[in-house]
Amino acid sequence: MTYRLVLPEEATKVLAMMDEATHDLFILAALDLPNDPHGLGNLLNAEGPFSRRALALADIGFIVYVVDESRRTVTVSTFIWVG
């Protein structure tokens, strides 16, 4: 079963500052998260139904996100961009 992706406005503001190629890489990676959120990112911490994870994108940055097992959502907290 897949999860639903949530992209809050605050996280998308970072995307708006990226060049087109970098933006596309981050978006494609984020779109993959709901298919396997636990297998893609590294666990940062967990409490109850929530786990905070980070997915490294080579040397361009990270996607930090929260998996909510009770709601079956993956919420992107932020995009960390080395740009």
C-alpha positions as CSV (number, residue, x, y, z in Angstrom):
1,M,0.0,0.0,0.0
2,T,1.3,3.4,-0.9
3,Y,1.2,6.6,1.1
4,R,-0.1,10.1,0.2
5,L,2.5,12.8,-0.5
6,V,2.1,16.1,1.3
7,L,4.2,19.1,0.1
8,P,3.6,22.1,2.5
9,E,4.0,25.6,1.1
10,E,7.1,26.2,3.2
11,A,8.9,23.3,1.7
12,T,8.0,24.3,-1.9
13,K,9.5,27.8,-1.4
14,V,12.9,26.1,-1.4
15,L,12.1,24.5,-4.7
16,A,11.3,27.9,-6.3
17,M,14.9,29.0,-5.7
18,M,16.5,26.1,-7.6
19,D,17.6,25.9,-11.2
20,E,15.3,23.8,-13.4
21,A,17.5,20.7,-13.5
22,T,17.9,20.6,-9.7
23,H,14.2,21.3,-9.2
24,D,13.3,18.4,-11.4
25,L,15.6,16.0,-9.5
26,F,14.1,17.0,-6.2
27,I,10.5,16.7,-7.4
28,L,11.1,13.3,-9.0
29,A,12.7,12.0,-5.8
30,A,9.8,13.4,-3.7
31,L,7.3,11.7,-6.0
32,D,9.0,8.4,-5.3
33,L,8.7,8.7,-1.5
34,P,5.1,7.5,-1.1
35,N,6.0,4.2,-2.8
36,D,8.6,3.2,-0.3
37,P,9.2,5.9,2.4
38,H,10.9,3.6,4.8
39,G,13.2,2.0,2.3
40,L,14.4,5.2,0.6
41,G,15.4,7.5,3.4
42,N,17.5,7.0,6.5
43,L,15.8,7.1,9.9
44,L,16.5,10.2,12.0
45,N,14.1,9.6,14.8
46,A,10.8,7.9,15.5
47,E,8.0,8.3,18.0
48,G,4.7,6.4,17.9
49,P,3.3,6.3,14.4
50,F,5.7,9.0,13.2
51,S,9.2,8.6,11.8
52,R,11.4,11.4,10.6
53,R,13.7,10.4,7.7
54,A,16.1,12.0,5.3
55,L,16.8,11.0,1.7
56,A,20.2,12.0,0.3
57,L,20.3,13.1,-3.4
58,A,23.9,12.5,-4.3
59,D,25.8,15.7,-3.5
60,I,23.0,18.1,-4.2
61,G,21.1,17.9,-1.0
62,F,18.5,16.1,1.1
63,I,14.8,15.7,1.4
64,V,13.7,15.6,5.1
65,Y,10.2,14.1,5.5
66,V,7.9,12.6,8.1
67,V,6.1,9.3,7.7
68,D,2.7,9.1,9.5
69,E,1.7,5.5,9.7
70,S,-1.8,6.3,11.1
71,R,-2.7,8.6,8.2
72,R,-0.5,6.9,5.6
73,T,1.1,10.2,4.6
74,V,4.6,11.3,3.7
75,T,5.0,15.0,4.5
76,V,8.1,16.8,3.2
77,S,9.5,18.9,6.0
78,T,12.1,20.6,3.9
79,F,14.4,20.4,0.9
80,I,18.0,21.0,1.9
81,W,19.8,22.2,-1.2
82,V,23.5,22.7,-1.5
83,G,23.2,25.4,-4.1
